[in-house]
């Protein structure tokens, strides 16, 4: 009798492979008074879980704000701290990190040498961010903290963080940032400005108050401070006030300092000198030195608003960095970023009394053309946002003078801040808007030539699209509702335009201003009214 062969049957439903465990992420923050590390886990769809936090007091800003350079001892202290943080990151097996440096490094003449030394000695790549990126990251952290408390952001809100080197301030309307800026109200910076002061402590305090008052005067010209009904404050100095005042909580469960008691507390603190603060509150030397300047800055800003209390959520630049790095891994957050940028851009347009219907129409036409020509220009989402901003604000130069307004537009945008856009972004936006009419980019145009080659290529592509989009609303009457780009057999493009009324002006302007489009993309352009109208 034959022995039956044994067969191994595969299971009908094999178990799914074990999900890959995401590696921890880390963020490092090189501020004016400390170097900080946070290591965290961020599984998809789950809250961020902090694994370890570390901080080392390093006064990077002390020398920068007096001599303009990072001091040798501070640099060495920062390098030792970062070497230790590198070992911590390696122990956790960190898969991705982001390390940023703020004003103390940003303003240092020897910042490039410092960044290079960090990279060679620790293997950590430092990104020197500007004030607009600080504002964006801080806002992300605050918004996440307040996600379950929408009532706090329902009214106009001033968001303030007084750091060691600067104060990051954003004005929020319905939760969206419409104004933001970075101002010289950093506690270490202000303290260093009085380092050689030989007068009394009372006289020094008066000098601080005068400086802060003058800076707040400038902020008032840029932001409607009086309209703010809520005041959100971040930073260690204001958290000290929360601890000492034994703050209560607002309706959303956040620490809240009533307006008048907070102002009185600051007045009380300013009566102490540094030694008295150390003795009275058991503060470290560095914390005692920065406390009074920071609290005086918060005080002056609170007075300028209509807020009845100071709300102090548990949020920080590092929390914003963690959110940013995890959202980038999952592809989230860009839609929010775009909405925030455009909200701020529209506020800038209002400031310069732009023709909003024309601006919005040109912006919509420009991004429509951008999307249709994606295979031709090869640009991404961020460049799309830059084009939309440039299109929305291309005529703000009319505020200065109708004649040559494209040049005035370039100047206004080159010196303006838009929430979420850094200086490099604004340089591109300003140049794109400058070329929406008249002359094309030339080697004799210094602002254009100051861009690197890749940025100039982006400007060429975006301004070519903007010139055409602007031409399609030549009469400023929004007659063109839609345009489709159809490629003919010979490779040329036909603009199939859907609109109402007499489109003669739009036809003539489009054919005249498609010159740069032809130069950049090598396609001739013709115009026809959509057959859908007939």
SETI-761130 format. One record per residue (C-alpha): x negated, y, z. Coordinates in steps of 0.05 Angstrom, whole numbers, plus 5000, padded with zeros to 4 digits. Layout:
N
XYZ;...
This chain:
534
500050005000;497150664979;495651165032;499751805020;495652415006;496052955057;497753635033;496654285070;502654725060;501555465060;506355835106;512256125069;511156805101;503756905116;502557385172;500858085148;493658295156;492158655220;492659405209;486059765207;484860135271;483360865255;476661095279;476561675328;475662385304;471862955337;471763715335;466264175359;466964915374;460865365379;463665985412;460366605442;459866315512;460265565506;459464955460;465264475466;466963775441;473463395437;473962665416;480862395401;484961845369;490262045319;494061435293;498761595235;505561835259;503461845332;501262405379;493962575385;490662235445;484662565476;479062075492;473862565519;472563305527;465963625543;463464345549;456664655559;455765395576;451365705523;451366465515;450366485440;453667165437;449367505488;443567655440;447767695377;451968265404;445868665426;440168505378;444068205320;440367545324;441366895362;436166865418;430966305422;433166045490;440566045471;438965675406;434965155444;440665065495;445664985438;441264465404;440564055469;448164085480;449463865409;444463285414;448363045474;454963125438;452262745379;450762155425;457762185452;460662185382;456361585362;458461205425;465761275405;464361115332;467261765307;469161705234;470462425218;468963085251;469363835240;464364295274;465665045271;461965665295;465466325307;463467055316;456966965354;453866545298;457866885243;454867575258;447767335271;442467525220;439066855231;445366435226;443066045164;436565845200;440665635261;445565215220;439664875185;436264715251;442564405278;443263965217;436063735218;435863605292;442763305305;445563115237;451563565251;453864025195;456364685223;461665085186;461465825201;468666045198;471466755192;476867085233;482566895187;480966155195;480566245271;487466565269;490266005226;487565445271;489965785334;496865895305;497165155286;495764965358;500965445386;506265235337;505264505354;505664665428;512165045417;515164565367;520364335418;521365055442;523765425380;527165965421;520566275441;518866435368;525766665348;523967385362;517967795339;511967535377;504767765388;499767195393;493167405425;486767035443;481067455471;474767055461;467567215477;465967555411;472667795385;480167805395;484467415346;491267725340;497267505298;504267815293;509567285283;516467415255;521366835261;515366405276;511666585213;505166995215;506067635175;500068025202;493467775230;486668045245;480167965284;478068555327;471868755368;475168615435;470968015454;469367985528;461967835520;461368355465;464468895509;460368685569;453868725528;455669415504;455169645577;448969235593;444569855597;449870265634;446970585697;453270915723;458270675775;462770075765;468770535763;465670945707;463970315669;471170075675;473570745647;468870655587;471669955576;478870215579;477170775529;473970285480;479869805485;484870365477;481370605413;481369905383;488669795401;490270455366;487270155303;491269515312;497669915320;496670205251;496369505221;501669145262;508469355290;506369215362;512469565391;517169075356;514168475392;518968205444;514667605463;507267595482;503466945478;496366945507;490966415501;484166355533;480666185598;481166885627;488766925622;489266205649;485366465709;490966975719;496066415715;492466025770;491466625816;498566895808;501466195816;505566325754;512566085747;515365805683;519766085629;526065755602;521865305558;517665055616;511365445599;507165845648;509666555647;506967185679;512167745690;509968385657;509368855717;506168365765;501068175711;499268905699;498469005774;494168385780;489468645726;488869315761;487068945824;481768515790;478369125758;476869395827;471868825839;464768815812;461668175786;458567965852;465268075888;468967655836;463967095845;464767115921;472367225922;474366715869;468466235867;467166385794;460966215754;456666815735;458666785662;466066735677;465767315726;462167765675;467467665621;473767665664;474968415671;473768605598;478368045574;484068195622;483668945607;484468775533;490568345547;493368895592;492869435539;496068995486;501868785532;503369525546;504069645471;509469115463;516569045489;515068375521;517668265591;512767705606;506267385583;507066655562;500866215567;501565555530;496365005533;493465115464;486565265436;482265315374;480064595386;487264355388;488364695321;482064375293;484563685314;491263815281;487964065218;483263475212;488762955223;493563295176;488263325122;487362565129;494762445119;495862985066;500563375110;500864105125;499464435058;506664645047;506764995114;500065315098;502865585032;509065855066;504866215119;500266525067;506066775025;509667065085;503467465103;502467675030;509567935025;508468345088;502268655056;506468804994;511669155037;506169575068;504169835000;511369914976;510969414919;516469274869;518768634903;523568374849;518168464795;512768164840;516967554857;518867444784;511667484761;509467014817;514766504798;512866534724;505466484741;506065854784;510865554732;505565654678;500165394726;504064744737;505264634663;497964754645;494964324700;491663854651;488364444617;485764824678;484364234726;485464664788;488764454853;493764664905;489465184938;488165544872;495665524859;496665904924;491266414906;494766534839;501466624872;498567134921;495067514865;501467524824;505667764883;500868334898;498168514829;501369204829;499869444900;494869924871;500670354848;500970584921;494470964907;495571184835;499370934775;493371084731;488170534736;492470174787;489269504772;482669764799;486170044861;489469364870;482669034870;480169504924;486269434969;486068674966;478468634975;479068995042;485568675065;486868055107;492167545091;493667005141;490166345124;485666635069;478266745082;473767265051;471866814993;479266684978;480867424981;475067584933;478167114882;485267394894;482768114886;479167964821;484967564792;489768134808;484868644779;485068304711;492568274704;492068834652;487069234611;479769004606;477768284612;472168064660;465368324638;458168264661;458269004679;463768884730;459868814795;465368514840;466567974787;459167824778;458267794854;462367144853;458766494842;459566134776;465165664800;469166234829;468466634764;471166044725;477166014773;478366764765;478166694689;483366144688;488066454739;487767164711;489066904641;495466584668;497267214708;496467674648;501567264610;506367204669;506167954679;507568074605;513767634610;516768164656;514168764618;520469164630;520768994704;527968774693;527068024704;530167854637;525967224628;528766664671;524266094649;518665934600;516365264574;509565154541;510264694481;504064434446;504564394371;501263874328;495464344312;494164424387;496765134392;501965334444;509065584435;512265974492;519465744492;522666314531;529566284563;532266974581;537667474572;538168134536;533168434487;526468084495;522668514445;518268834498;516668154529;515067864460;510268424442;506968434511;506167684514;502867644446;498268224464;496267964532;495367234514;488567424488;484967184550;489066544552;486566394481;479466564501;479466124563;483465524538;482165564463;489565564444;493166074402;499866284430;506466444395;513066674425;520066434410;526666514446;529565874472;534365504425;538765394486;541066114478;543666024407;
